[in-house]
């Protein structure tokens, strides 16, 4: 049978999320900073979308009012919408010039 529990040491080798969820009085801004540190650190052979879902399920679901839970919810939603074009020159309408 497959192991359904995520390997947190592979997803979060520094233990950032465990530390954050054990801190009292941590702010949303501090949680965003910790999340950014996690996001830019190299995690070999880790599917980021799945890792976010696993982190959310493990930490945010049991503690929905924690500020990091909000950060993880936003990250999961952003990962689901990844790949959408949000603008730029090709996203703007162009006039139809006749020569």
N, C-alpha and C positions, 0 to 999 in steps of 0.2 A: 504494500500500500504506500502511496506517495506521502511524503512529509508535507502536511498542510500548514505547518507553522513556519513562518519566514525565518531565514537565518539572519538575525539582526547584526551579527558580527560582520557579515558580508555587505549588508545594505548600509550600515552605519558603523564602520570600523572604529571611529573615534568615540563612539558612545554619546554623541551630542544630544540625541533626542532623549535618551534615558536621563542624562543630566538636566536638561531643560525641564522635563516633566517632574523632576524631583525638587525644583527650585520654587520657593514661595515668593510671590511679588514680582516675578519677571514680567516685563512689559511686552507689548506687541512689537515694538520697534526692536527690542533685544531679540525676540524670537525670529524676526525677519533677518536679522544679522546672522544668527546661528544657522538659519536655513540657507542663506547665501553661502556661508562657509561650507556647508554640507554639499550644496549644489555644484560648487566649483572645484571641490576636491575630487581627485581621480578615484573612481570606483570601477575597477576592472571587472569586466564580464557581468555587469549589473544592468538590467533593463530598467531605465529610470522611471518609466510609466508604472511598471509593476512594483518597483521599490516604493514609489509614492503611495500606491494603493495599499501596500503592506504596512507601511509606516502609519498611514491614516487608520487602518483597521486595528493595529496594535496599540497605538497611543491615543488618537483623537476620539475614537468611538467610546472608550471608557471615560474619557475626560473632555466632554464636548465644550465646556466653558473655559478651558485653558487657552491662553492666547496663541500658543503654538498650534492648537487644533484649528483655529481660523486660518493660519498660514498654510497648514497642510490641506485644508479644504480648498483654498484658493489654488494651490499648486496642483491638486488632483483635477480640478476643473480646467485649469490651463493646459494640463497634459492631455486631457481629452479633446481639447479644441486645437491642439498643436497642428500646424500645417496650414492653417487658414491664412490667406493673404489679407492683411489689414490695411493696405494702402500703398503708397508709392506712386510713381509715374504711371505704371500700367494699370493701377486701380482707379485712375481718374478718367472721366470721359474726355474724349478728344474731339475737337471740331472736325467736321467733314469738309475738307478743302477740295474744291474742284479746280482742276488746272485748265 
